[in-house]
Amino acid sequence: MKTLKFIVLTLAITSMSFNRPYAGLTDAERQNATQILQDSKNALVRTVAGLTPEQLNFKPSADCWSISECVEHLAIAENNFTMFVQQSLKTAADPSKRSEVKMTDDAVIKMITDRTTKVKTTEMFQPSGKFGSYESTIAEFKSKRDNNINYIKTTTDDLRNYYNDFPFGKIDAYQTILFMAGHSKRHTEQIREIMRDVKFPKK
C-alpha cells in the first residue's frame, strides 16, 4: 500500500512539473533582443538616409548588389525570418531538443555579422524589385522590424523551446530573432563598404 501511494505521489509531482506554465523570456533576454533589433534598424536607416537614386543604384562591380538591392534583401529577410519563427511556433514546444542547439546567443550574432566569410544567398532571399519603389522597400523593412520589436517586447511564447534548422545547425526561435537582427547589421556594413568605394557617386 505504501508503495502504491509513493508511485501515485511521484506521478503527481512529475505531472505538475511538466505542466508548470512557461515563465516567458527573462528581462535580460527581452531587453537584449529589443536593443539589438532597434540598434540595427537605426544603423541601417541612418546609413541610407539622404542617398540619391544614383547612389542607391551604384554597383562597385557587375556581380555586386547595389545599396537598394541590399535594402530589398533585408526587407525580404525580415519577412522570411519572421515566417520561420511563426512556423516553428505551430509545432509543439520540445525542451528535449535543447541539447541539439550548439551555439550560444553571442556565437549566433558573431557568426552572422562576420563579413570575412561571404555566403551566396538562396533564391528566396534574392532582390527582384518585389516591393516596387525603393521608398516602399525601406518602408516595408521598417514596418516589419517595428512589428518584431513589439513582438519581442510583449510575447509570452516559449521561444527557447521552439527551433529552426539552418545550414549551420539548429537554433531556437529566440536565436532566430537575434540572427535576423545580426543579419541586418551584416548588410548595413556591406552598404558602408559600397559607400567607401572610390567610384561611389558624389552628391
N, C-alpha and C positions, 0 to 999 in steps of 0.2 A: 504494500500500500504506500509506504514511504517512497519507494522507487517510482511509482506511478505519479505521485504528487510532484516529485522532483522533475520528472520529464515534462509534465504539464507546465510547471513554473518556468522551466528552461525555454520551452517553446513560446510561452507568452512573452518573456523578456526579449527573445530573438525577434519575434514578430514586431514588438514595439520599436526595436532599434532600426529595423528595415523600413518601418512606416513613419519614422520621425520626419516631420516636414523639413524641407530644404531651407537652410538659413539664408540663402542668397549669396551674392558676391560680398566679399569683405569691403569695408570702406576703402581700404588701401587699393584693392583691385579695381573698384569702381572709379576711384579718383585717378589712378594711373592710366587706365584706358581712356577716360574722358580727356585727360590732359594731352595724351599723345594724339588722339583724334583731332582735338581742337588746334593744337600747335601745328600739326602737319597741314591742316586745312589753311590756317592763317599764312603759313610759309608759302604755300602754292599761290594763294590769292595775291599776296604781296609781290611775289616774284613776277607774275604775269601782268600786273596792273599797268595800264597805260601803254602796252605794246601796240605797235601799228600792225595793220594787216600784213605788210611786207615782212616785218619781224616775226610775226606769228607763223608765217608760211615758209620762212627760210629753212633750208636744209644744208647742213655742213657738207653732206655728200649724198649721192643718189640712194644709198642704202640706209640712210639715217631718217628717223622721224623728224618732222618739224615740231615746233612748240605746240601748235594747235593739235597735232596728232597725239602728242604726249598727253595733253589735257583730255582729249577724247578717250584715250586709253584708260585714263584714271576714272572718267565718268562711267565707262563700261565696267571697269573693275569694281567700282563701288556698288553697282547694281549686282554684279555676279557674286562677289564675296558675301553680300547681304543675303542673296539667294542661297548660298552654300550653308550659312548659319541657319536660316529658316528651314531648309530641307533637313538638316541634322536634327532639329527640334521636333520633327514629325516622327522620329523613331523613339524608342524607349530609352530613357536615361540609363546608362550602364556603367556603374562605378568599377566593375570588374575589368574594364578596358583601360583604366588609368595607367596600368603598367606598360601599355603599348605607346604611351606618349613619352618620348625620349628627350624632348627638347624643353628647356626652361623658357619662361616668358622672355627673358633677356636674350636668349640664344635665337629665338624666333625673330625678334627685332633686328639683332645684329646681322643675321643671315640675309634678310630681305633688303636691308639698307646698304649692304656691302656691294659697291659697284665695281669691285675688282674682278668679279665673276659676272660675265654677260650671259644672259639667257634669252633665247628666242621665244617670244610669247606664242601661245596657241591661237588657233583661228578665232575662237570665241572672244578673245581679248583684242583682236586686231582693229585699229581705227578704220572706219569706212565712210565717215560722214553721216552716220545714222541719226544724229541729233539735229541735223540741218546746219544752222549757223554756229560760229564759234561762241557767240553770246548765249545761245541756247545750250551749248555743250557745257560751258563753265557754270551756268545756272543749274544744270542737271547735277553736276558734281556737288555743288554747294548744298542743294536741296537734300540730296541723298545723305551727304555727310552730316547735315544738321539732324536728320531723322535718326541716324546711327548714334550720334551723340546723345540725343534724347533717350534713345532706347537703353544705352548702357547706363545712363543716369537713373533709370526708373525700373528696369526689368527685375523680375523675381525668377526668371528662367535659370535652370540649373546648368549654366554654361560650361562648368568644369566636367560634367558627365555626359556631354554630347560631343561628337567628334566629326572631324573632316579629314579625309585622306588626300594628301598631296604627293607629288612625285618624290619629295624629300622625306615623307613619313606621315604618321598620324599626329595631329594636334587637336586640342579640344576647341570648342566653339569660342571660348573667350580668347584663346590664342589666335583664332582665325580673324577676330576683330583687330587684335594687335598687328597681325600680319597685314591686314588691309591698310591700317594707318602707316605702318612702315613702308608699304608699297608706294604710297603717295609721297613719302619722304624721298624714296629712291628716285622717283621720276621728277621730282622737283629739282633734285641735284642734276639730273640729266638735262633739264631745261636750262639750268645755270651754266652747264658746260656748253650748250649751244650758244648761249649769250656771250660766252667768253671767246668764241671763235673769231679769228681775225677778220673774217669776211662777213660777220654779222652786221646787218644793215644799221646805219645810224638813223636817229630820228630827224 
